[in-house]
Amino acid sequence: MNYLTYSYLLTPLHTGASSQAGNLIGIAREAQTEFPYIPSSSIRGKIRSSLESNPSIKAEANSFFGERIKNGSQPTEGEVWFADATLLLFPVASFSHQYVWITCPLWLSRWNRWLHNQDLQKLIAECRTHLDQDGGKKVVTSVKGKQVFLQGAILKEEEISPLKKEDSCWDIFKEIPDSSGILNLKEKLVILADQDCAALVEIGLHREVRITLKENEKIVDGGSFRSEEAIPSETVLFFPWGMKPNKDETPTQEARKLLLEILNDRLQLGGLEGLGRGWTENKTVKVERISTKVEEN
């Protein structure tokens, strides 16, 4: 049984990287694209700890996720799997429209690997046609106006291909949590070429400098400072996951039920929890079976 969970970031989210460059504490990035993402291990670890913190189902949660190496015993295979959470919609500033959400054919194609939606496939094909032509359109968008500003870049009317409110593609986005009506894609969706989207994501990451002060003095302690990156609030990511059949006689029905409740509620992921980072609003939908071969793997 396979699912897709959408995570709307209510606050910036920091997922620690494996390396640090100087005083810059980066975030986890995909090796081939450099896009920020949430590793599946972070998602799995957070959810496992949430389930195991419930004393009434701790033993059941261990069986559900798989027993850890303990006292020389071998780990066991669990009944649930998680994939990485990848970007779907990313907010950027707009001088003309305050802010908009950007996406690109690459992100939409990754999404449709799991949805197999014909309307979404048609939208992706149309976007690639408009955006890949030399001298063609720069954006496909629902944003109104003769000019669209994206982080200072100016897009003129002849560079814009409009998305209309009556287009069938809007039904695809209805399952995404809108954070109490903030996510207004029919007015603020911008689809860019993959490379342009990547450039705006890099510019639009949340960055802040943190310093350590000397005790009882408002003076930096020996130049101690660092810059931290985070995925900004209002970003939407998604991750596929699934549950396998019960592998033995140990029942895991309560763990399965609680897992679905957790992934349809607010959840805090990543690091810097004490600073309120990583709060997400989540919604989970069931998707079609991918294939018997994929599930067996």
Helices and strands as residue ranges (DSSP letters): E 2-9, E 16-21, E 24-27, H 40-52, G 55-57, H 58-65, E 80-82, E 86-94, E 98-103, H 105-115, H 118-132, E 139-141, E 147-150, E 153-156, G 157-159, E 160-162, G 168-175, H 185-188, E 189-192, H 194-204, E 206-213, E 220-230, E 236-243, H 253-262, E 266-268, G 273-275, E 279-287, H 292-296
